[in-house]
Amino acid sequence: MEAKLKKELGTSMLRSAGHSGGGCVSQGQSYDTDSGRVFVKINHKSEARLMFDGEMASVEAILKTETVKVPKPVKVIELDTGGCVLVMEHLDMKSLSKYSKLLGQQLADLHDHNKRQLEKNKKEQQTVGKGAGQSEVAAVEKFGFSVATCCGYLPQKNEWQDDWVSFYSQQRLQHQINMMENSYGDREATELWARLQLKIPQFFTDVEIVPALLHGDLWGGNVAEVEDGPVIFDPASFYGHSEYELGIAGMFGGFNSSFYSAYHEKIPQAAGFAKRNQLYQLFHYLNHWNHFGGGYRGSSIRIMKNLLK
């Protein structure tokens, strides 16, 4: 692997820097090169290329908004032994603590970015002699993403749709239910879903949803801080409802009240937020069930029953 990295990165020096890490999907290792230190994520699964291409596109999209720090991507490299690596900027990260409030503000700025672009385009179209498309980042009017992204190692469908409720029901929840049925054939979950999908539009009455660029997998393990501010990493981006982001954020801890207060100061909670928050958590419990097995079945069933009350 190291010879391949040297060649692809065009470096004569490639020395392990002793920093390593990894989650439940990929392993990571830092290296010193001729042009500085890089962090290399390694995955030997057959889906690795799809996963890292999606992550690289996600990071690039977030970078363009200039709202919140993400490690800059360098290159996706296929390994001769199978699998792939994603090379990115090395950051000296530590646990999020003093920058929680700033992260809340910056995340809200990320979620508002596309809305501001759309408004700017509208103004530009109304100004004589200036057409749309003057902005650096194109405004997006639909829900989805330009490539497949993976939440964990399972690919997400990101086909563009005009309607958020349809997108979320079909491409997120139905997709997970289909995988669960294939693996476990759980009759109770299937029956609950048949009833719940009819009720989903009710949770969105009078809610205006503008496509927002999302990190897509913002749990406590994917946030940190460096000396000058917060960092988010390992994204599974797409354009969706800003509230979706706060689903997994509330499931495993890692975010304090200053984060939420700062976020909601910029994007206030809309009526019905609590129910929709459960609906967004349902995706992640189903996704965990499909990744890690039946330990997450109980939570998936419980949320569906709660939402049907």
Buried (B, 14 or more C-beta within 10 A) or exposed (E): BEEBBBEBBEBEEBEEBEBEEEEEBBBBBBBBBEEEBBBBBBBEBEBBBBBBBBBBBBBEBBBEBEBBBBBEBBBBBBBEEEBBBBBBBBBEBEEBEEBBBBBBBBBBBBBBBBBBBBEBBEEBEEEEEEEBEEEEBEBBEBBBBBBBBBBBBBBBBBEBBEBBBEBBBBBBBBBBBEBBBEEBEBEEBBEBBEEBBEEBEEBBEEBEBBBBBBBBBBBBEBBBBBEEEBBBBBBBBBBBBBBBBBBBBBBEEBBEEBBBEBBBEBBEBBEBBEBBBBBBBBBBBBBBBBBEEEEBBEBBBEBBEEBEE
